[in-house]
C-alpha cells in the first residue's frame, strides 16, 4: 500500500503464495479492509491498519480471478454479517460469510462452455412488472474466458 501524497510505501500484505489477480478496497463497516484473490486458489481479507490477514477463504479448485464485497448482508447467530464473493477459473462464483468461520454460503456455476469466470459485477435491472414495491432486481453479471457475458437473476 502506498501513500499517494508522499509516494512512499507504508504497508505490505504478505500471505498469498502466487500471483494476485484481484484486489478490492472495503467500504462501510469494512472500510479498513482489503480483499484479494490469487492464483494460489485463495481469497484473503486483510486489515489495512495492521497489515495483518484477517481471514483466508479456501474452496476454489483453481485461480481466483475476481473478488468483490457483495451488496448482501446476512443475519446469523453472531449478528449481521457481510458477504464477499469470488470468481474463479473453476467456473464458479462463491459467496462467503466473513464472520461465521469462513463458511461458504452459496455457489453459482457458470455455463460449462465458458471455461471459467474472468470477472463479475452486481447490476440492478429494471423489472418488467413491479413486485412488492420493488422496481429493480439485483442480478449477477459475469464474463468468461471464452467471451460470453452472462446475467443471472
Order of alpha helices (4+ residues) and beta strands (2+ residues): beta-beta-beta-beta-beta-beta-beta-beta-beta-beta-beta-beta-beta
